[in-house]
Amino acid sequence: MSGVDTLLAETDAPATDSREVLDVRELPPPEPLKQTLETAADLDDGVIVQVNDRVPQHLFPRLDDRGFAYETVERDDRVVTAIWRA
């Protein structure tokens, strides 16, 4: 199991084969927010896994407004946020 898989298993994200991993650790603001919201707009039954170097605090209210569920797990140098349709 990869590091992302291990962290994802700690969330309540639905088990699915349809998963898209977005590694936004190297992107400057607001690109992580933009890319994640653009990807979420096309999400059906899958899960988006955003890998970041910090908790994406500005993302959470926007996900709430759009009807998404999410959960974040922090470990060492990475923060993994699982996003799915509520």
MMTF fields as JSON, N, C-alpha, C and O atoms, coordinates in Angstrom:
{
  "mmtfVersion": "1.0.0",
  "mmtfProducer": "UNKNOWN",
  "numBonds": 343,
  "numAtoms": 344,
  "numGroups": 86,
  "numChains": 1,
  "numModels": 1,
  "chainsPerModel": [1],
  "groupsPerChain": [86],
  "chainIdList": ["A"],
  "bondAtomList": [4, 2, 8, 6, 12, 10, 16, 14, 20, 18, 24, 22, 28, 26, 32, 30, 36, 34, 40, 38, 44, 42, 48, 46, 52, 50, 56, 54, 60, 58, 64, 62, 68, 66, 72, 70, 76, 74, 80, 78, 84, 82, 88, 86, 92, 90, 96, 94, 100, 98, 104, 102, 108, 106, 112, 110, 116, 114, 120, 118, 124, 122, 128, 126, 132, 130, 136, 134, 140, 138, 144, 142, 148, 146, 152, 150, 156, 154, 160, 158, 164, 162, 168, 166, 172, 170, 176, 174, 180, 178, 184, 182, 188, 186, 192, 190, 196, 194, 200, 198, 204, 202, 208, 206, 212, 210, 216, 214, 220, 218, 224, 222, 228, 226, 232, 230, 236, 234, 240, 238, 244, 242, 248, 246, 252, 250, 256, 254, 260, 258, 264, 262, 268, 266, 272, 270, 276, 274, 280, 278, 284, 282, 288, 286, 292, 290, 296, 294, 300, 298, 304, 302, 308, 306, 312, 310, 316, 314, 320, 318, 324, 322, 328, 326, 332, 330, 336, 334, 340, 338],
  "bondOrderList": [1, 1, 1, 1, 1, 1, 1, 1, 1, 1, 1, 1, 1, 1, 1, 1, 1, 1, 1, 1, 1, 1, 1, 1, 1, 1, 1, 1, 1, 1, 1, 1, 1, 1, 1, 1, 1, 1, 1, 1, 1, 1, 1, 1, 1, 1, 1, 1, 1, 1, 1, 1, 1, 1, 1, 1, 1, 1, 1, 1, 1, 1, 1, 1, 1, 1, 1, 1, 1, 1, 1, 1, 1, 1, 1, 1, 1, 1, 1, 1, 1, 1, 1, 1, 1],
  "groupList": [{"groupName": "MET", "atomNameList": ["N", "CA", "C", "O"], "elementList": ["N", "C", "C", "O"], "formalChargeList": [0, 0, 0, 0], "bondAtomList": [1, 0, 2, 1, 3, 2], "bondOrderList": [1, 1, 2], "singleLetterCode": "M", "chemCompType": "L-PEPTIDE LINKING"}, {"groupName": "SER", "atomNameList": ["N", "CA", "C", "O"], "elementList": ["N", "C", "C", "O"], "formalChargeList": [0, 0, 0, 0], "bondAtomList": [1, 0, 2, 1, 3, 2], "bondOrderList": [1, 1, 2], "singleLetterCode": "S", "chemCompType": "L-PEPTIDE LINKING"}, {"groupName": "GLY", "atomNameList": ["N", "CA", "C", "O"], "elementList": ["N", "C", "C", "O"], "formalChargeList": [0, 0, 0, 0], "bondAtomList": [1, 0, 2, 1, 3, 2], "bondOrderList": [1, 1, 2], "singleLetterCode": "G", "chemCompType": "PEPTIDE LINKING"}, {"groupName": "VAL", "atomNameList": ["N", "CA", "C", "O"], "elementList": ["N", "C", "C", "O"], "formalChargeList": [0, 0, 0, 0], "bondAtomList": [1, 0, 2, 1, 3, 2], "bondOrderList": [1, 1, 2], "singleLetterCode": "V", "chemCompType": "L-PEPTIDE LINKING"}, {"groupName": "ASP", "atomNameList": ["N", "CA", "C", "O"], "elementList": ["N", "C", "C", "O"], "formalChargeList": [0, 0, 0, 0], "bondAtomList": [1, 0, 2, 1, 3, 2], "bondOrderList": [1, 1, 2], "singleLetterCode": "D", "chemCompType": "L-PEPTIDE LINKING"}, {"groupName": "THR", "atomNameList": ["N", "CA", "C", "O"], "elementList": ["N", "C", "C", "O"], "formalChargeList": [0, 0, 0, 0], "bondAtomList": [1, 0, 2, 1, 3, 2], "bondOrderList": [1, 1, 2], "singleLetterCode": "T", "chemCompType": "L-PEPTIDE LINKING"}, {"groupName": "LEU", "atomNameList": ["N", "CA", "C", "O"], "elementList": ["N", "C", "C", "O"], "formalChargeList": [0, 0, 0, 0], "bondAtomList": [1, 0, 2, 1, 3, 2], "bondOrderList": [1, 1, 2], "singleLetterCode": "L", "chemCompType": "L-PEPTIDE LINKING"}, {"groupName": "ALA", "atomNameList": ["N", "CA", "C", "O"], "elementList": ["N", "C", "C", "O"], "formalChargeList": [0, 0, 0, 0], "bondAtomList": [1, 0, 2, 1, 3, 2], "bondOrderList": [1, 1, 2], "singleLetterCode": "A", "chemCompType": "L-PEPTIDE LINKING"}, {"groupName": "GLU", "atomNameList": ["N", "CA", "C", "O"], "elementList": ["N", "C", "C", "O"], "formalChargeList": [0, 0, 0, 0], "bondAtomList": [1, 0, 2, 1, 3, 2], "bondOrderList": [1, 1, 2], "singleLetterCode": "E", "chemCompType": "L-PEPTIDE LINKING"}, {"groupName": "PRO", "atomNameList": ["N", "CA", "C", "O"], "elementList": ["N", "C", "C", "O"], "formalChargeList": [0, 0, 0, 0], "bondAtomList": [1, 0, 2, 1, 3, 2], "bondOrderList": [1, 1, 2], "singleLetterCode": "P", "chemCompType": "L-PEPTIDE LINKING"}, {"groupName": "ARG", "atomNameList": ["N", "CA", "C", "O"], "elementList": ["N", "C", "C", "O"], "formalChargeList": [0, 0, 0, 0], "bondAtomList": [1, 0, 2, 1, 3, 2], "bondOrderList": [1, 1, 2], "singleLetterCode": "R", "chemCompType": "L-PEPTIDE LINKING"}, {"groupName": "LYS", "atomNameList": ["N", "CA", "C", "O"], "elementList": ["N", "C", "C", "O"], "formalChargeList": [0, 0, 0, 0], "bondAtomList": [1, 0, 2, 1, 3, 2], "bondOrderList": [1, 1, 2], "singleLetterCode": "K", "chemCompType": "L-PEPTIDE LINKING"}, {"groupName": "GLN", "atomNameList": ["N", "CA", "C", "O"], "elementList": ["N", "C", "C", "O"], "formalChargeList": [0, 0, 0, 0], "bondAtomList": [1, 0, 2, 1, 3, 2], "bondOrderList": [1, 1, 2], "singleLetterCode": "Q", "chemCompType": "L-PEPTIDE LINKING"}, {"groupName": "ILE", "atomNameList": ["N", "CA", "C", "O"], "elementList": ["N", "C", "C", "O"], "formalChargeList": [0, 0, 0, 0], "bondAtomList": [1, 0, 2, 1, 3, 2], "bondOrderList": [1, 1, 2], "singleLetterCode": "I", "chemCompType": "L-PEPTIDE LINKING"}, {"groupName": "ASN", "atomNameList": ["N", "CA", "C", "O"], "elementList": ["N", "C", "C", "O"], "formalChargeList": [0, 0, 0, 0], "bondAtomList": [1, 0, 2, 1, 3, 2], "bondOrderList": [1, 1, 2], "singleLetterCode": "N", "chemCompType": "L-PEPTIDE LINKING"}, {"groupName": "HIS", "atomNameList": ["N", "CA", "C", "O"], "elementList": ["N", "C", "C", "O"], "formalChargeList": [0, 0, 0, 0], "bondAtomList": [1, 0, 2, 1, 3, 2], "bondOrderList": [1, 1, 2], "singleLetterCode": "H", "chemCompType": "L-PEPTIDE LINKING"}, {"groupName": "PHE", "atomNameList": ["N", "CA", "C", "O"], "elementList": ["N", "C", "C", "O"], "formalChargeList": [0, 0, 0, 0], "bondAtomList": [1, 0, 2, 1, 3, 2], "bondOrderList": [1, 1, 2], "singleLetterCode": "F", "chemCompType": "L-PEPTIDE LINKING"}, {"groupName": "TYR", "atomNameList": ["N", "CA", "C", "O"], "elementList": ["N", "C", "C", "O"], "formalChargeList": [0, 0, 0, 0], "bondAtomList": [1, 0, 2, 1, 3, 2], "bondOrderList": [1, 1, 2], "singleLetterCode": "Y", "chemCompType": "L-PEPTIDE LINKING"}, {"groupName": "TRP", "atomNameList": ["N", "CA", "C", "O"], "elementList": ["N", "C", "C", "O"], "formalChargeList": [0, 0, 0, 0], "bondAtomList": [1, 0, 2, 1, 3, 2], "bondOrderList": [1, 1, 2], "singleLetterCode": "W", "chemCompType": "L-PEPTIDE LINKING"}],
  "groupTypeList": [0, 1, 2, 3, 4, 5, 6, 6, 7, 8, 5, 4, 7, 9, 7, 5, 4, 1, 10, 8, 3, 6, 4, 3, 10, 8, 6, 9, 9, 9, 8, 9, 6, 11, 12, 5, 6, 8, 5, 7, 7, 4, 6, 4, 4, 2, 3, 13, 3, 12, 3, 14, 4, 10, 3, 9, 12, 15, 6, 16, 9, 10, 6, 4, 4, 10, 2, 16, 7, 17, 8, 5, 3, 8, 10, 4, 4, 10, 3, 3, 5, 7, 13, 18, 10, 7],
  "groupIdList": [1, 2, 3, 4, 5, 6, 7, 8, 9, 10, 11, 12, 13, 14, 15, 16, 17, 18, 19, 20, 21, 22, 23, 24, 25, 26, 27, 28, 29, 30, 31, 32, 33, 34, 35, 36, 37, 38, 39, 40, 41, 42, 43, 44, 45, 46, 47, 48, 49, 50, 51, 52, 53, 54, 55, 56, 57, 58, 59, 60, 61, 62, 63, 64, 65, 66, 67, 68, 69, 70, 71, 72, 73, 74, 75, 76, 77, 78, 79, 80, 81, 82, 83, 84, 85, 86],
  "secStructList": [7, 7, 2, 2, 2, 2, 2, 2, 6, 6, 1, 7, 7, 7, 7, 7, 1, 7, 3, 3, 3, 3, 3, 7, 6, 6, 7, 7, 6, 6, 2, 2, 2, 2, 2, 2, 2, 2, 2, 2, 2, 6, 7, 1, 1, 1, 3, 3, 3, 3, 3, 3, 1, 1, 7, 7, 6, 6, 2, 2, 2, 2, 2, 2, 2, 6, 6, 3, 3, 3, 3, 3, 3, 3, 3, 6, 6, 3, 3, 3, 3, 3, 3, 3, 3, 7],
  "xCoordList": [0.851, 0.0, 0.899, 1.828, 0.623, 1.436, 1.105, 0.133, 1.915, 1.671, 0.318, -0.372, -0.068, -1.375, -2.48, -3.47, -2.322, -3.328, -3.483, -4.598, -2.38, -2.419, -3.188, -4.025, -2.901, -3.6, -5.068, -5.934, -5.349, -6.733, -7.548, -8.732, -6.927, -7.623, -8.04, -8.905, -7.441, -7.791, -9.002, -9.458, -9.526, -10.67, -11.954, -11.934, -13.057, -14.361, -14.727, -15.884, -13.761, -14.031, -14.551, -14.091, -15.503, -16.027, -14.954, -14.107, -15.001, -14.071, -14.489, -15.636, -13.576, -13.879, -12.601, -11.503, -12.767, -11.63, -11.429, -10.375, -12.447, -12.393, -11.817, -12.509, -10.535, -9.841, -8.869, -8.162, -8.843, -7.888, -7.029, -7.542, -5.721, -4.783, -4.256, -3.736, -4.4, -3.864, -2.749, -3.012, -1.521, -0.394, -0.133, 0.426, -0.537, -0.445, 0.616, 0.626, 1.489, 2.492, 3.41, 3.858, 3.694, 4.649, 3.982, 4.672, 2.66, 1.947, 1.787, 1.538, 1.93, 1.717, 0.218, -0.563, -0.182, -1.58, -1.942, -1.095, -3.128, -4.289, -4.45, -5.543, -3.391, -3.496, -4.025, -4.847, -3.595, -4.168, -5.69, -6.405, -6.165, -7.606, -8.302, -9.307, -7.77, -8.372, -8.415, -9.461, -7.295, -7.239, -8.169, -8.816, -8.232, -9.089, -10.557, -11.323, -10.965, -12.363, -12.735, -13.852, -11.821, -12.091, -12.257, -13.139, -11.433, -11.537, -12.818, -13.488, -13.161, -14.375, -15.631, -16.609, -15.619, -16.795, -17.162, -18.334, -16.19, -16.431, -16.563, -16.683, -16.542, -16.555, -17.946, -18.935, -18.01, -19.273, -19.272, -19.585, -18.922, -18.96, -17.595, -17.496, -16.563, -15.214, -14.787, -15.593, -13.49, -12.871, -11.681, -10.889, -11.567, -10.37, -9.488, -9.962, -8.215, -7.254, -6.27, -5.419, -6.394, -5.481, -4.317, -4.514, -3.104, -1.891, -1.299, -0.992, -1.141, -0.7, 0.371, 0.61, 1.008, 1.995, 1.402, 2.094, 0.123, -0.575, -2.072, -2.56, -2.777, -4.227, -4.864, -4.613, -5.679, -6.276, -7.505, -8.63, -7.294, -8.383, -9.355, -10.556, -8.847, -9.72, -10.579, -11.58, -10.188, -10.942, -12.214, -13.243, -12.152, -13.256, -14.596, -15.594, -14.677, -15.987, -16.539, -17.753, -15.643, -16.094, -16.634, -17.602, -16.007, -16.522, -17.877, -18.789, -18.007, -19.293, -20.386, -21.481, -20.084, -21.06, -21.491, -22.613, -20.605, -20.886, -21.414, -21.646, -21.602, -22.198, -21.252, -21.673, -19.983, -19.008, -18.73, -18.834, -18.381, -17.857, -16.343, -15.836, -15.632, -14.169, -13.625, -14.288, -12.417, -11.715, -10.225, -9.721, -9.53, -8.104, -7.312, -7.703, -6.188, -5.262, -3.889, -3.413, -3.259, -1.935, -0.885, -1.053, 0.207, 1.337, 2.626, 2.756, 3.558, 4.896, 4.848, 4.39, 5.318, 5.449, 4.298, 4.392, 3.212, 2.099, 0.76, 0.598, -0.186, -1.567, -2.412, -2.351, -3.193, -4.033, -5.487, -5.963, -6.191, -7.61, -8.378, -8.164, -9.272, -10.159, -11.44, -11.991, -11.915, -13.101, -14.038, -13.613, -15.314, -16.306, -17.66, -17.866, -18.575, -19.925, -20.655, -20.652, -21.281, -21.998, -23.331, -24.07],
  "yCoordList": [-1.174, 0.0, 1.24, 1.334, 2.185, 3.398, 4.318, 4.096, 5.345, 6.299, 6.969, 7.156, 7.332, 7.95, 6.954, 7.317, 5.704, 4.676, 4.48, 4.328, 4.484, 4.311, 5.45, 5.219, 6.677, 7.825, 7.832, 8.166, 7.469, 7.428, 6.415, 6.632, 5.325, 4.292, 4.806, 4.212, 5.893, 6.476, 7.4, 7.906, 7.627, 8.52, 7.716, 6.488, 8.431, 7.815, 7.855, 7.63, 8.136, 8.178, 6.825, 5.786, 6.832, 5.553, 4.753, 5.315, 3.456, 2.573, 2.54, 2.22, 2.867, 2.909, 2.716, 3.029, 2.199, 2.088, 3.388, 3.611, 4.244, 5.511, 6.573, 7.123, 6.84, 7.774, 8.599, 8.071, 9.892, 10.778, 11.445, 12.072, 11.303, 11.9, 13.199, 13.221, 14.276, 15.579, 15.94, 16.228, 15.927, 16.326, 17.802, 18.167, 18.64, 20.087, 20.717, 21.933, 19.909, 20.407, 21.462, 22.362, 21.368, 22.292, 23.512, 24.39, 23.579, 24.67, 25.875, 25.72, 27.09, 28.292, 28.578, 28.2, 29.242, 29.645, 30.601, 31.396, 30.556, 29.752, 28.489, 27.924, 28.043, 26.902, 25.616, 24.941, 25.243, 24.026, 24.112, 23.146, 25.266, 25.484, 25.385, 24.686, 26.082, 26.07, 24.671, 24.229, 23.977, 22.648, 21.666, 20.843, 21.755, 20.834, 21.105, 20.163, 22.363, 22.683, 22.333, 21.881, 22.534, 22.156, 20.645, 20.177, 19.895, 18.434, 17.981, 17.064, 18.609, 18.246, 18.494, 17.759, 19.513, 19.822, 18.661, 18.495, 17.859, 16.723, 15.397, 14.349, 15.424, 14.191, 13.571, 14.252, 12.275, 11.549, 10.729, 11.248, 9.459, 8.569, 8.315, 7.556, 8.913, 8.621, 9.477, 10.136, 9.442, 10.192, 10.958, 10.417, 12.207, 12.99, 12.918, 13.068, 12.691, 12.671, 13.805, 13.71, 14.875, 16.001, 15.799, 15.619, 15.832, 15.742, 17.145, 17.738, 17.668, 19.039, 19.085, 18.096, 20.24, 20.398, 21.137, 21.39, 21.478, 22.153, 21.849, 21.405, 22.086, 21.879, 22.93, 24.123, 22.509, 23.448, 24.153, 23.898, 25.028, 25.665, 26.439, 26.458, 27.076, 27.87, 26.991, 27.448, 25.74, 24.8, 24.321, 24.136, 24.122, 23.496, 24.215, 23.551, 25.547, 26.196, 26.093, 26.037, 26.067, 25.945, 24.543, 24.38, 23.538, 22.178, 22.051, 21.416, 22.651, 22.647, 23.267, 22.716, 24.419, 25.116, 24.282, 24.425, 23.407, 22.605, 21.203, 20.396, 20.919, 19.646, 18.462, 17.324, 18.717, 17.632, 17.279, 18.122, 16.036, 15.589, 15.492, 15.301, 15.623, 15.559, 15.21, 15.384, 14.719, 14.434, 14.578, 14.166, 15.162, 15.43, 14.668, 14.59, 14.108, 13.411, 14.061, 14.224, 14.429, 15.053, 14.077, 13.445, 13.962, 13.13, 13.757, 14.021, 13.989, 14.47, 15.606, 16.703, 15.349, 16.409, 16.445, 17.123, 15.734, 15.757, 15.778, 15.283, 16.38, 16.449, 15.859, 16.317, 14.851, 14.192, 14.511, 14.262, 15.073, 15.367, 14.532, 14.642, 13.699, 12.906, 13.703, 14.251, 13.764, 14.549, 13.657, 12.98, 13.653, 12.857, 13.544, 14.409, 13.147, 13.715, 13.196, 11.998, 14.12, 13.743, 13.084, 12.701],
  "zCoordList": [0.0, 0.0, 0.0, 0.802, -0.896, -0.968, 0.199, 0.921, 0.376, 1.448, 1.337, 2.34, 0.115, -0.098, 0.23, 0.866, -0.196, 0.102, 1.605, 2.105, 2.314, 3.763, 4.423, 5.296, 4.005, 4.572, 4.167, 4.975, 2.931, 2.46, 3.253, 3.509, 3.637, 4.415, 5.793, 6.436, 6.249, 7.546, 7.464, 8.489, 6.272, 6.094, 5.928, 5.845, 5.883, 5.631, 4.153, 3.797, 3.295, 1.854, 1.392, 1.867, 0.472, -0.015, -0.74, -1.434, -0.574, -1.288, -2.747, -3.06, -3.632, -5.058, -5.86, -5.398, -7.062, -7.974, -8.739, -9.335, -8.72, -9.43, -8.496, -7.64, -8.689, -7.811, -8.638, -9.496, -8.372, -9.039, -7.975, -7.048, -8.119, -7.17, -7.768, -8.884, -7.006, -7.396, -6.421, -5.253, -6.891, -6.053, -6.318, -7.352, -5.385, -5.568, -4.663, -4.473, -4.117, -3.167, -3.766, -3.056, -5.043, -5.668, -6.299, -6.818, -6.261, -6.925, -6.005, -4.809, -6.57, -5.761, -5.632, -6.505, -4.549, -4.422, -5.556, -5.965, -6.062, -5.693, -6.547, -6.606, -7.2, -8.118, -7.472, -8.09, -6.259, -5.662, -5.517, -5.784, -5.097, -4.952, -6.304, -6.441, -7.297, -8.637, -9.23, -9.707, -9.204, -9.815, -9.117, -9.766, -7.804, -7.061, -7.355, -7.561, -7.379, -7.673, -9.111, -9.363, -10.054, -11.445, -11.572, -12.292, -10.889, -10.921, -10.232, -10.709, -9.124, -8.383, -9.209, -9.078, -10.051, -10.866, -11.779, -12.119, -12.18, -13.076, -12.336, -12.971, -11.016, -10.23, -10.196, -9.925, -10.475, -10.374, -9.093, -8.022, -9.197, -8.04, -7.422, -6.458, -7.937, -7.472, -6.302, -5.646, -6.066, -4.972, -5.534, -6.306, -5.142, -5.441, -4.206, -3.08, -4.425, -3.326, -3.588, -4.473, -2.812, -2.953, -1.986, -0.784, -2.53, -1.714, -1.661, -2.696, -0.456, -0.284, 0.805, 1.498, 0.945, 2.013, 3.211, 4.197, 3.118, 4.217, 4.125, 3.086, 5.199, 5.211, 4.295, 4.467, 3.332, 2.378, 2.965, 2.537, 3.93, 4.67, 3.788, 4.056, 2.739, 1.87, 0.967, 0.415, 0.82, -0.005, 0.693, 0.044, 1.989, 2.717, 2.575, 2.292, 2.757, 2.608, 1.186, 0.987, 0.206, -1.185, -1.459, -2.202, -0.86, -1.0, -0.311, -0.84, 0.864, 1.573, 0.709, 0.592, 0.102, -0.743, -1.936, -2.421, -2.418, -3.612, -3.277, -4.178, -2.002, -1.6, -1.565, -1.772, -1.305, -1.215, 0.239, 1.13, 0.458, 1.746, 1.591, 0.485, 2.693, 2.627, 3.997, 5.02, 3.987, 5.237, 4.98, 3.935, 5.933, 5.799, 6.853, 8.018, 6.411, 7.302, 7.127, 6.004, 8.239, 8.207, 8.71, 9.754, 7.95, 8.363, 7.844, 6.648, 8.724, 8.372, 7.362, 7.682, 6.142, 5.141, 4.153, 3.129, 4.432, 3.491, 4.212, 5.327, 3.506, 3.968, 2.849, 1.708, 3.175, 2.178, 2.499, 3.606, 1.502, 1.645, 0.638, -0.569, 1.144, 0.292, 0.099, 1.054, -1.156, -1.505, -2.299, -3.235, -1.93, -2.653, -2.545, -1.694, -3.417, -3.378, -2.152, -1.868, -1.429, -0.196, -0.524, 0.383]
}
